[in-house]
Amino acid sequence: MYCVRKVNEDLYWVGANDNRLALFENIHPIPRGVSYNSYVLLDEKTVLFDTVDWAVCRQFLENLEAVLKDRTLDYMVINHVEPDHAACIEEIILRYPDVKIICTEKAFMFLNQFGFNLGEKVEKVKEGDTKSFGKHKVAFVTAPMVHWPEVMVTYDTTNGVLFSADAFGSFGALGGKLFNDETAFDRDWIDDARRYYTNIVGKYGPHVQALLKKASKLDIKTICPLHGPVWRSNLGYFLDKYDKWSSYEPEEKGVMIVYASMYGNTESAANSLAAELVEKGMKNVVVYDVSKTHVSYLISETFKYSHVVLACVTYNLKIYPPMLDYLEHMKALNLQKRTFAIIENGSWAPQSGKLIRKFLDGMKEMTVLDKDMSLSSSMKKEELDLMEELADSIIQSIK
């Protein structure tokens, strides 16, 4: 049975939701599932914007057939070749053998790499090219490395719809609610949207900034991403989030404490610092166990907060492995412009603090507070004053 939603007068959502997939890209947990969005324009020519993942292809094909009714499919625009959006291209060609495919030169190369032998079916476009489908005229805008090199976005100059590829997407199945204003987005979706951006696109902030600059020159009324809700209202809210995330500016002034603890002693110190901060008036404090929190959540939260405390036990004279993994992810995703404080622990040769400081020194625009703590096995009563001094140092740096 088909399940479609009308986006506007002649544009339809024909995507599908996947609530069975546990790991997006076989890495990131998605307990709320994910949507794969695809759109069909009914003009003098019919146009499909991207396909979906193979896992939901049957639903997608039923949706497409229901919208097209007796009409054939004239064009398929491929904004992004990643398999979760391009897996069903061959199925479309089998059912609509006369369809013409529009994509960039780089996308054409990738399609061949994935085994799609499309030959003369492809019409290659570049930055600034336009195409009329009847009433609707679209412009093609390249968006390389957001987050693959072949990506483009397609702007409908007739009604202001931007088909934004993976930009402005989110984890989470739609559950019938297609539009942002059908959800309590700031309550139910923003964490998934941030985690999606920071882990999937986060490394490519300068490229996202370039796309935002291009988008600022367009009269965008609706954003149709390939994952998550369609934006038809309050676009400035989400554009501002993307501006902050892609320029690596923290969303909020607050303290994120991440601890690595083997037997609970480093954890106890982390919680002591959290309590000290809160008692001193710093309410925006969160605490995470690096061993129990998937790194995708840690990265998302690190993009959110201005200050990060790393409380880490020494392990084989090195940084505790899950903490090192978290730091490596930060570096790989180009995180910058954060202030760090360090608490190290070790029973005979504390080393983690020195090693963490050295690691952070190798990253862009990271500030490490001079005030830190070094514990021997566990925190002692006589060290409470040092903990208070560390809390004061963090609060002062926030002010």
SULVENDA-V681067 format. One record per residue. OMEGA is omega in whole degrees, 0 to 359 (none if undefined). D_CENTER is the distance of its C-alpha to the mean C-alpha in Angstrom with 2 decimals. Layout:
BEGIN
omega;d_center
OMEGA;D_CENTER
OMEGA;D_CENTER
END
This chain:
BEGIN
omega;d_center
182;31.07
176;28.75
184;26.13
174;25.17
177;24.29
179;25.70
173;23.31
190;26.29
184;29.83
178;29.30
184;25.64
169;24.52
180;21.45
182;22.49
182;19.40
180;19.34
177;17.71
178;17.53
182;18.43
183;19.99
181;17.19
185;16.68
175;14.12
186;11.28
181;12.21
180;14.92
193;13.00
178;10.61
177;12.71
182;12.22
178;15.36
179;14.83
181;14.39
173;12.40
171;13.76
187;14.53
174;15.61
187;18.62
178;21.05
176;24.78
177;26.84
179;30.55
173;32.54
170;35.63
176;33.35
187;30.73
174;27.26
178;24.38
177;20.89
177;19.13
187;19.84
176;18.11
182;17.87
184;21.36
183;21.14
186;21.36
182;23.48
179;26.59
179;25.18
181;23.68
176;27.10
179;28.94
181;26.81
180;27.40
181;31.10
181;31.47
181;30.20
184;32.12
183;35.24
184;38.07
174;36.16
178;34.89
184;31.61
184;32.24
171;28.96
178;25.55
179;22.93
178;20.40
187;17.45
188;15.52
180;17.39
189;14.99
179;17.06
176;14.96
185;15.90
187;19.15
187;20.89
181;23.32
181;24.66
178;27.92
177;28.43
181;28.25
178;30.73
183;33.05
181;33.27
190;33.31
181;34.99
183;35.56
175;31.94
183;30.94
180;27.54
179;25.93
177;23.47
177;23.33
180;25.59
177;22.83
178;21.48
178;25.10
180;25.38
178;22.38
176;23.81
178;27.02
179;25.43
174;24.11
177;27.68
181;27.66
193;31.06
174;30.78
186;33.45
178;34.85
189;32.47
171;29.89
185;30.03
180;28.10
179;26.77
180;25.70
176;24.54
176;26.77
178;28.22
179;28.85
177;29.96
177;31.99
184;31.95
176;34.69
185;33.92
175;30.33
182;29.66
175;26.24
182;25.15
184;22.90
180;20.58
179;19.22
184;15.68
179;16.01
168;13.28
1;10.46
173;9.85
186;13.32
184;16.63
192;18.04
167;15.56
170;17.26
183;16.86
183;19.95
177;21.52
183;24.34
183;26.87
185;28.97
175;26.83
178;23.82
175;21.20
172;18.22
201;16.83
182;13.50
183;12.39
176;8.65
178;8.29
179;8.17
181;7.02
165;6.53
175;7.95
173;11.65
188;14.84
179;16.45
178;19.86
182;21.77
185;19.94
190;18.57
180;18.39
182;16.59
170;20.13
181;21.04
167;18.75
193;18.84
183;15.26
178;15.56
191;17.04
189;15.49
189;11.98
180;10.54
177;9.79
179;7.91
179;5.97
181;5.51
176;5.06
183;2.51
190;1.51
183;4.35
183;5.15
187;4.68
192;5.40
181;6.59
192;9.99
181;10.74
181;11.17
179;14.69
176;13.90
176;11.56
178;14.50
178;16.83
178;15.27
178;15.40
177;19.00
182;19.84
181;18.44
180;20.59
181;23.61
177;22.98
186;24.15
178;21.06
181;21.94
175;19.41
180;15.86
180;15.47
180;12.01
172;12.01
172;10.17
186;10.96
171;13.61
182;15.50
178;16.02
178;19.76
176;20.46
182;19.42
181;17.15
179;17.76
184;15.98
177;12.51
177;13.50
177;14.53
181;11.27
178;9.70
179;12.96
183;12.83
185;9.45
174;10.43
176;13.93
173;13.12
179;15.25
176;15.07
187;14.70
168;17.73
182;20.80
185;21.01
174;21.55
179;19.46
179;21.95
182;20.98
174;24.11
188;25.31
180;28.60
185;30.93
173;33.63
183;32.45
176;33.99
176;30.89
180;29.22
178;32.26
179;31.95
179;28.31
177;29.33
178;32.34
180;30.30
180;28.05
179;31.27
179;32.80
182;29.95
179;30.05
179;33.85
173;33.70
179;31.70
185;28.08
185;26.65
183;22.90
176;22.87
183;20.80
181;21.89
171;20.23
185;22.00
182;20.21
185;22.12
183;21.12
179;17.47
188;14.93
179;13.37
177;9.72
179;11.00
179;12.90
180;10.27
180;8.41
179;11.99
173;13.01
185;10.81
191;12.49
183;16.06
187;18.56
181;20.62
174;20.22
177;23.26
179;23.46
194;26.41
173;27.22
174;30.21
184;31.71
184;31.71
181;34.14
180;34.31
172;30.60
179;27.33
190;26.69
179;24.60
177;21.63
178;21.48
178;21.74
177;18.87
179;16.68
179;18.09
177;17.56
176;13.81
183;13.85
181;15.98
182;14.18
169;10.96
181;13.47
181;13.34
175;16.41
176;18.51
177;18.88
184;22.23
166;23.15
188;26.17
168;27.47
177;29.64
177;31.07
176;33.33
184;35.79
179;39.12
180;40.99
179;38.88
182;35.79
192;33.60
182;29.96
179;29.97
182;31.44
178;29.06
179;25.92
179;27.32
179;27.97
182;24.46
177;22.97
180;25.65
180;24.18
185;20.86
169;20.45
175;21.69
178;21.75
176;24.63
182;26.36
179;28.98
181;32.50
176;33.22
180;32.16
174;33.82
183;35.26
173;36.43
178;39.01
180;38.17
180;37.78
181;37.85
180;41.40
183;42.90
179;43.97
180;40.35
178;39.38
178;40.37
178;38.04
178;35.15
178;36.13
178;36.25
178;32.72
179;31.53
181;33.52
179;32.02
181;28.43
179;29.45
181;31.37
177;28.49
180;26.38
none;29.30
END
